[in-house]
Amino acid sequence: MSLIEATASKARRGSVGRLLLNPASVALIGVSNDPGKASGRPLAFLRRSGFAGTVYPINPNRPQVQGERAWSAVSALPEVPEHAFVMTPTDLVPDVVQECVAAGVGAVTVLADGFTEGGPAGAARIQRLRQVLNGSATRLVGPSSLGVVNLRNGMVLTANAVFGEPDPLVGDILVVSQSGSMIGALVSRGKALGIGFAALVSVGSELDLSVADIAAATLDDPGIRGYALFLESISDAPGLRRFAAAAVAADRPVVAYKLGRSSAGAELARSHTGALAGEEEVSAAFLSDCGIARVHTLDALMEATALARRVRPATRRRPPRVGVVTSTGGGAAMVVDQLGVLGIDVVQPSAETFATLASRCAPASTARIVDLTLNGARYEVMRPALDTLIEAREHDVLVVVLGSSARLEPEAATRPVIEVAGQGLPVAVFLAPHAPEAAALLTAAGVPVFRTPESCADALAAIFSRRFRDLAPAAPGREARPSTAPAATDEAGDEHTAYQVLDAIGVPRAATVVLDGYEVTDLPFGYPVVAKVLSAQIPHKTDVGGVVLGIGDAAGLRAAMAAIRASVARHRPDLAPPPILVEPMLTGLAEVLVGYRVDRQAGPIVLVAAGGELAEMFTDRSLRLAPVDLATARDMISEVRSLRVLAGYRGRPPADSEALAQAIANLSNLALDSKVVELEINPLLVGGMGQGVIAVDALVRMQDTAPGVTSEEGVSS
Amino acid sequence: MSLIEATASKARRGSVGRLLLNPASVALIGVSNDPGKASGRPLAFLRRSGFAGTVYPINPNRPQVQGERAWSAVSALPEVPEHAFVMTPTDLVPDVVQECVAAGVGAVTVLADGFTEGGPAGAARIQRLRQVLNGSATRLVGPSSLGVVNLRNGMVLTANAVFGEPDPLVGDILVVSQSGSMIGALVSRGKALGIGFAALVSVGSELDLSVADIAAATLDDPGIRGYALFLESISDAPGLRRFAAAAVAADRPVVAYKLGRSSAGAELARSHTGALAGEEEVSAAFLSDCGIARVHTLDALMEATALARRVRPATRRRPPRVGVVTSTGGGAAMVVDQLGVLGIDVVQPSAETFATLASRCAPASTARIVDLTLNGARYEVMRPALDTLIEAREHDVLVVVLGSSARLEPEAATRPVIEVAGQGLPVAVFLAPHAPEAAALLTAAGVPVFRTPESCADALAAIFSRRFRDLAPAAPGREARPSTAPAATDEAGDEHTAYQVLDAIGVPRAATVVLDGYEVTDLPFGYPVVAKVLSAQIPHKTDVGGVVLGIGDAAGLRAAMAAIRASVARHRPDLAPPPILVEPMLTGLAEVLVGYRVDRQAGPIVLVAAGGELAEMFTDRSLRLAPVDLATARDMISEVRSLRVLAGYRGRPPADSEALAQAIANLSNLALDSKVVELEINPLLVGGMGQGVIAVDALVRMQDTAPGVTSEEGVSS
C-alpha cells in the first residue's frame, strides 16, 4: 500500500479521537513474551479486559508471544492496524515509526524515552522522528508516553502496572496527563473516591499530539463529559485555548491541576522594571481566561468535575454567593474557613428566608450557616431547609455538610440532597466523616461530593474563578511562542517610538521635545521639566545616569543634558552621544504600571500593577489574556490591592479609575493588530476624577521579522 | 459521705486524667431506656465495647434501663462513681451536678447545651454551675460536651452515634476537640487512614476543664504518645502554653487544626495605626511559639503526629533541608511543588552524594529530587539510595514518594523505608496511588505516611515551623486576658509617658520639649522641628490636625502651636488647650513599626512591621510571644518582606538592622516586669550601619488596676 493510499484509507477511517481510543485494530510492536515485563503487560491487559478489536503482537524474534501468534513487522500484517503501541528500545523507534507511517497506521503511541531527555543523541532522534512524521497523516502520542487507556472498551494500551487490576471504575471523564505515572495514581485514587474515568492518556513529550490536541480529538466522543488535565507546563497555549473554548461550547467542564506553582518564575529578562509577571502567574491567568477550573488539591482534580458541570463559566469573575446548610457545625466551619482563606465569603440567608426556615425546619440560629444540628439528619428537616434555600434564590451554589448520619445511614442522609440536586441551584456535598457509601450514592446521582474541606473549597474557588471570554484568536505572530523560538530577535524601540504607539492606541502621554544637539530651544511646555536619555539601546535609563528630574529653567536643562551625556558616555562608550527627551514634570494621585506583552507561553497578555518598590515586592498585580474590555479592565484594577488608594484611601481624593480602565483596554487592543510584542508604561500617572491619565515613561519592543510560520502549523483537532 | 471526706477520698483515687479516661466506675445520669436515643447510647456502647468498670445507670423514673438495674440518684449508689456522664435536660443540670459535687464524684461530663449559647437564662445557669463547682474538687467537662471516649478500655462515654461501630482502631493519640461532632468525624477518618486514637474528648464550653487542662491531665498516661487538637479558638492560652511545654519535655508532639484562619480578625480598637495583628495572626504565632504543629489540612491533623514525633521542635524556625527520593517523578513533583508554595525548598544532594548514588543505584539524573524511576520499586535500588542519603547527612528530613509499586506490591515497596526509618534521619512517605495496604504497613512500623501531597507538605511545614522556647511564665496581670475581662479599663498614656517607658527599657527616642503655654523657648535642638499635640485623650493626632511637620524657625513653631490648638479645639471641644510636644525633624533609611501588647488571647506579644500604608495593606509583619532574644528579633526582621530594604535594596545603603533587633528585644522585655499593656512605636527610624535607631512617635497604655485575680486561678493539671 502506498503512502497516498494509506492516507486516503485513514481519512475514511475517521478522527484521531477514534483512532486513539476506539481503534478496530491495534499492533503491539516490541511486545514481550513475559506478561510481567513492562513491554509484556499491554497484551496481557488487553486480553484480561476483553478488548474486542483485533490485536497484532509484533516481535521479529518469536513466532508466538504469550501464547498468541506474533508477526515479524507491521508490513507483514494482513491489514493496516489503526493504532500501534511502540515498545521497542529507544534506538529502534524512528525506524519503527517510519514503518508505521509507510503502512498508513493512523495513530502511533511511543513508550520509549531518551528523546527530549537524551542530550545530543536525543535531539538527533527527535529530528529524525519529525522528518518521519512530516507530511504524513499518522499522528503520534509521545515519545515517553506510558500509554493510552480506554476503560470503556478494554483498550488498555499501557505499560502502567496499575491497569492490570480487575474491575476498573468506568466513568465519563477523560484524563490527559503530562506525567505518565499519574495516570496510574489517578485511576487508583479515583476508584477509592468512587470516581470513574472514561479514558486516560499519558501524552509524554508531545512531539506531535499535545494535551490540547488529544483532548480536542475526543470532543465528538459522546461518552466523555468532562476533562481532567494533569499539567507540568502549558505546552500548546493556542491549541489549549481553542480546545477549552470548544469544551465550553459543548458544556464539558475542564479541570486542571498544574505543577509549577512554586517556581518563582523567570522574569522577562529585558523588562523595564522586572515587575512583569512570572510563568506561574501567566499560566494561572491563562487557564482562568480559557474557562478552565484550575485546582490546587489533587482530590479536587477528580472531585471538581461534577460541580463544574453544573456551573457555567462566567464572562467575568465574581465571588460566588455560597450558602451552607449543615447537620454538623464543626464540619461546616471547616468549609467556611477554607472558603474564606480563598476569598469566598459564605452568604447568610436573608431574614425573610430565615423566617421561612424557622417555620419549616427550625435551624439552630440566625447565622451565616444554616445549622440544623443533629436534626438535619432527618429527611423532614433537611428537605424543607434545602427547598427553602433553593426557592429563595439568594445563592449561586449550596454546600450541604453532612455529619455522622452520612456514615451511619447513608441512604437517608443523602436522599434530600439527591432529590433537590436537579432543581436549578447547584448543590455540592462535603462529608465530615469518612462515608464512602454516601459518597457513592451521591456520585451515582450526579451530585458533586467532596471528602475534604480543602478540596471542597478549592473546587468551588476554581470553578467560580473561570472567566471565559470568547476571545478572537490572536493574529499570526502574536500567538504564544514556544521556547524553541525565543523573541530575542525582537527590536527594542526608544521611548519616543513607545510614545508613538501610545498615540496610535489612544493612551495619553506626556508632551515631548527631542533635543539632538546642545542647544535648548523654546519648549512648548513650561518648566519644571524632566530630561532623559533617548536610546533604544538603554532600556534602564536611571542605571546609566540617564535621567534628571525637576529642571527649573533653560540653564538647568542645558546642564542636565551635558551631565546625562557625560554619564552615558562613561557607562556606554560604545554609543554615539544620544538625543535627549524633554518632558514636563508631572504628578498624579497614583502611579500605575500597565504592561502588554506577547507571552511565550500564553500569547498576548495585559498586566496592571502599582508602581513603586513595595508593590513589586508583594507581587501585587492583575493579569488577563488580551484584549480586555472596559468591564474586565475595571476588574483588573480592583484586583490590585495597592490600587485601593485610587478610591481615596485615608482621606485622599479619589482618582480617575475610569480613565485608567480605558487606558488598560486600549493597550490590550495591541493584541488585535500590531507588531508590538511588548509595551510597558511605567508609570502611568492617574489624576483626580475626570482628569484622566498620562504616561510619563514607556518601553516598547517590536516584532522584528515578518509574520511567518507560527505554532499553528501542524495543529488540528 | 461529707464533702470533705469525698474530696479526701478522691485525692487518693488519683489524677483528673485517670478519672476522665480510666474511672473504676461511671454513672450515666439521665440514661434512656431506648439505646437508639442520644441519652440511651452510652449504656449500649459501654456494654458493646466491654468496659470493665462498674456502670451505674441512673434514672429516677425507671427501676430498669435497657435491661439493667437503674438507680434513682447518685446519692442512692453503693459507692461514689468516679466519673458521671450527665445527660439530663438543660434545666436539671445544675442540680444534678450539685448532687455529684456533694457526693464527691471526681469528674462530671455534661452533655446538655443551653449554657454559653442560651442568652440570659444560659448565663444564669452558668453562674449557678460555677457556684456549684466553686471550692469543690469535682472537675467538669462541658457543658455541651458530646462526651469522653477511651478506645483502649471501652470507656465509650458519648452520645455520638459513630462510636457504636464495632472494631475501632486503637492508637496512641489523644484527640481533644472544641467541636463535638468532630470526634466522630475524626475517628471514622482516622480509621480510613489506618490511624488509631487512644482517646477522644469533646470539651464543650470549657466552663471548668479547658482543652489544655484535659490534655495536660493525660501527660502521665503511658498509652498516649501524641495530641491532636481540634480548635475553634484559643480558650486558655496560659494553660495551653504550660501544657505544650510539658509535652515538649515529655517528647509528645502536639498537632493542632484551628478554625478562624479566614476571619479578618478584629484589629485592636484603640490601636494607633490599625496595623497591629488580628486574632488569626496572633494565634498562629502563639501555637508556633508553644512548639505546637499547626496544620491547615484535616488529614494532616491525623497524619502529622508520626512525623512530629521524630522531629524535635527547634528554638528558632529554620526552613528544613528536605530531600526527596522517588520512583515516580509526577508524584514527587506534586510534593516538591506544594512544599515550594509553603516556602520550603527541596535540597539537592551534593555532587559527592550523587556520585555515590550513581555507583550504588543509578538515579535518573543529577537533579533536585533523586528520581530512581521505576527501578526505585526494587529493594536493591531503593535501599542503597536511602542509605546513601542518610549517611550523607545533608538533609533534615527525607520524603520518599512511592508509585504504583506501593499499591501492587506493598510489602516489597515499603520494606526499604521501614528498615531505615529508625536510622537517625526522619523519613516520611507520600503515596502517589491509593495504597491502603502500604499505608497500614508503614503506620504499623511507625513510619509517617501521607496520602495527599497537600497534607504531606502541610505537615512538614507545620512541624518545622515550631519554634519552642522555654519562656518564663508571664507575671500576674500580663497573662492573656479572657474576653470576659476586657482591657478597656487600661489607661492610655500620652506620648511623653510612652517616651519615658522607652527610656526605661533602653530604646532611643527623639529629644523633646513640652511647651505648655504660647511662648517658644530656646530649644535644646535645632530646626527644623515637628510639633504635636500632647494628650492621652488623642491617640490619633493627625485625625484632629494635631501634627505639623518641617517647622523652620521659632515663628513657624509659634504659628504651628496656634494652628494645632485651634484645630484640636474644633475637633475636641471637651478638652482644655493641650500642651505641645516639640521634637527635631528626623529621617532614617527606613521606618519600622515595633509594637508590644498583652494580647487578650495569647498574653504578651511583640510585633514588627514596616511603617507606611502599603505594608499595612499587605499584612506584612512578624509576631512572637514576648520576650524575645536578639536572635529571634533578627528572625522577625527577616520575616517582614518590606524590610528587605534594610539590607540595601536597589543600591540604597544598608541600614542598622542590629540596632533594630536590639530595640525589638528591649521592647519585648516589657513582658518580664512592667505595667505596660501596650506600647507601639510608629515609626522607629532606622539609620545607616552603626547609626542606630530612634523612635519619633509612640503610644502607650498602662495597666489601670493592681494585679488581682488572673486566669491562672482554678487551673491545675
Interface residues (C-beta under 8 A of the other chain):
Chain A: A38 E117 N160 A161 V162 G164 S177 S179 G180 S181 M182 G184 A185 S188 R189 K191 A192 F230 E232 L259 G260 R261 S262 S263 H296 T297 L298 D299 T328 G329 G330 G331 A333 M334 V336 D337 Q338 L339 G340 V341 S365 L374 G403 S404 S405 R407 L408 A432 P433 H434 A435 P436 T452 P453 E454 G612 E613 L614 A615 M617 F618 D620 R641 S642 R644 V645 Y649 R650
Chain B: A38 E117 N160 A161 V162 G164 S177 S179 G180 S181 M182 G184 A185 S188 R189 K191 A192 F230 E232 L259 G260 R261 S262 S263 H296 T297 L298 D299 T328 G329 G330 G331 A333 M334 V336 D337 Q338 L339 G340 V341 S365 L374 G403 S404 S405 R407 L408 A432 P433 H434 A435 P436 T452 P453 E454 G612 E613 L614 A615 M617 F618 D620 R641 S642 R644 V645 Y649 R650
